[in-house]
Amino acid sequence: MNHLDFKTAFEQLTPSLLEALGLVVTLSFLSFALALTVGMLIALGRLSKFKPLHAVLIGFLEIVRGTPLLVQLLYVYYVLPEIVSYIGSIWVPGYHVNFSAYTASIVGLGINYGCYLSEVFRSSIQAIHKGQTEAALALGYTSRQAMWHIVIPQSIRISLPPLGNYFNAMMKDTSLCAFITLGEIILKTQAYASQTFLTIESYTIAALFYLIISIPLGQAIRMMERRLSRHV
């Protein structure tokens, strides 16, 4: 084995990884915002009394949860623009659209995690006692107002700990976005390692960067869980 040179790798690779770290953080927040929206909409759709919507949503959930996230990212980046372009060209000849790697990453991560978060939201909403809704209706609220003003705010408190864990997992899953050419931590590391052959050093430093994100975030999530448990 050649002599390890962590000092050189750290000095040369760190500026690039710091830039990629900012990209990972912003990507994670935007993707998670989309996931929260998708998850809540799916949860409410599955709790509605419109049966055809149930069938459509369950089918969609089975497709998303039954395929790997990497496949979904590749599909959104390479295939979905072709589908959108084909449909658009029916009305507008020559219509064509491309997704940037950044946009495709947000859409892919947001939809994938949104499907899993939908179960978190659905179970937390169902955990709220029906008496809460009945009391709201007795006070003159409509069913929709009772859901948005009474039930959902209480359910969010229940769902906060698992939401934190999913956010932490999503931040680490941004590494898969390297496969659709997004310049995040892994892609930057691969490029540097292939140029310098400092493979061990490069990927060790990359792993440390992920630990810098995930360990404090994990501690914050556990602290939040302890505080919530004291008020239950």
C-alpha positions, 0 to 999 in steps of 0.5 A: 500500500502506498504511503497515505497522504491525508494532509494533502487530500484534506487541504486540496479536497476540503474547499470543494467539499465545503462548497458541496456541503452547502449544496447538500444542505439546501437540497435537503431542505428544499426536497424535504419541504416538497416531501412534507407537502406531498406526504400531507396531500397523500395522507389527506387523500387516503383519509378522504371518503372518495374511494377512487382516489384511495385506489390511485394513491395506493397504486402510486405508493406501491410503485414508489415504495417498491422501486429503489430511490436511485432508479427513481432519480434516474427516471426523473432526470432522464425519462420524465423530461421526455414524457413531458416533452412528448405530451407538450408537443401534442399542443405545442409543436417542437416543445421540449423540456429538460430538468437540471440535475438539481431540479431532478434531485429535488423532485426525486427525493421529495416524491420518494420521501413524501410517500413515506411521510404520508404514512407518518401523517396518516397515522398521527392524524388517526391517533387524534381522538375523534372527540376532538373533531366532534367537539369542533363540529359542535362549536360550529366548525366545518369538517374541513376547518376541524381537520386543519385547525384542530386535528392537523396541528395536534398531529404534527406534534406527534409526527415531529420525531419521525420527521426528524429521522426522515430528514436525517436519512434524506440528507445522507441519501443526497449522495445518490444524486451523484449518479445524475451528475449533481455536484454534491459530496460524492461526485466531488470526491470521485473526481478528486480521487480519480485524478490524484489516486488518493482513494482512501484519503478522499472517501474517508474525508467525505465520510467525515463530512457526512458525519459532521452533518448527521451526528449533530442533527441526530443529537438535535432529534433525540433532544426534541424527542425527550422534550416532547415526551415530557409534555405528553 
